């Protein structure tokens, strides 16, 4: 199996899991055969337990919608500058930019797992603003 096919099947597994959870939330249950009236569906199962035709159909649909390429673009965007700020690289007074505006780190808050939750910046005009580091709007320097 090629790396591309393996990645496609990983995405298909995740998509199937999401769909199964959504269907169960809507009141559907696994069944031996599809029965809309009784809300039973024989495809309410993990990807690996689907019959080969159902697995191939899901992979085909995901590829036709260009889902693997879209996911790749999202990850590539996250891995190129500006990166998400990390708590380990911050210090009070560290210079940051937001567009053309320049300021310095005033303080920050972290989540229990160590990820940044909020970064507060003091700007040259004295204003203090809070920023979500996942928005990637602040740049170091």
N, C-alpha and C positions, 0 to 999 in steps of 0.2 A: 504494500500500500504506500502511495506517495505521501510526502509530508502534507501536501495540499489536501488530499483526500482525508487524511487523519485529522487535520484541523477542521475540515468541513464536518466530519462526523462528531467532533467535540462540540461544535456550534449546534449541530442538530440535536445532540443529547440535551444541551441546555435549553434549546427551544422547546423540545418535547416536555421537559420537566416544567417549564413555565406554563405551557398549554395545559398539562395535566392538572397542575395546581389551580389554574383559572377555572377549568371545567368542574373540578370538585367544589370550588367556592360557589359555583353556579348551581350546585345541587346534583351534578352528574355522578355516576358511580361506574366502576369497571363492570363489564358484563361479558358473557360469552359471545354475544352478537350485538350489533348496533340496534337500539330500540329507542327512537326519539320520544315516544309517548311515555316510556318508563324511565327516561334519561339514563340509559345504559349504553356504554360504548366499549367495544372490545379493544380500542386503541388507547384507552386510558391506562397506560403502562409505560415503563421506561423504554427508552429508545432501543436498547439491546434486546428487549422482549417483543418488539414489533416484528411482524413477519417481514421478510426481505423486500417485498414490494413496497410496504409502507415506509421502511427505512429509506429506500431508494427514492421514493416520491418526495419525502421531506427534504432529503439532500438536494434533489433536483430543484425544488421550489426555492430553497435558500440560495442556491447558486444563481438561479434565474433572477432573483431579486437583488443579486450582487451583495448579499449580506456579509460574506467573508471579507470582501474588499472594503466595505463600509467599516467593518470592525477594525481592519488593518489601518485605515485612514485615521480613525479615532485614536488608536494607540500611537501611531506615528506623530500625531499632533501633540499628544501628551508628552512624548519623549523628546521633543525639540524645544528649544528656548522659546518663550520663557518657561522654565521648569516650575513646578509647584514648590513653594518655599517649605523648608523643613525646620522644625524647632531647633535641631542641632546646629544649624548654621546662623541662627539669629543671635544678636546681642543688642543691648540698649545702645542707641546712637548709630546703629548701622545705617548707612545711606541707602535709600530706595528711591525709585522713580515710579510715577504713574503718568504715562504719556510724557509730556514735557515737564511736569511738576516734579520737584525734588523735595524729599523730606527725610526724616530719620525714624527708625523704629523707636517707639515710646514704650510699648510692652506687648505681650502676647499671652494667649491662653492656650493650653493644650487639653486634649481629651485624655481619658485614662490610659489609652494605648500609646500615648506619646505623640500622636498627630496634632498638628496645629489646628486650633478651632477658630481663632480670631487673631488678627494682627492689627495693632493700633499704631498709627503713623502721625507724627507731628510734622506739619508742613511749614514752609518758610514764612507763611503769613500767620503762624501760630495756631491754625486750625488743627483739631485732632479728629481723625476719622478712623473707623473700623473697617477691616477688610477680611473677606473670606479667602483664605489662601488657595482654595480649590478653584476660585475664579481666575487665578493666574494673572491678575491685573497689576500686581506689584513686581517690579524688577529690581534686583540688587544693583547697587552702584550709583 
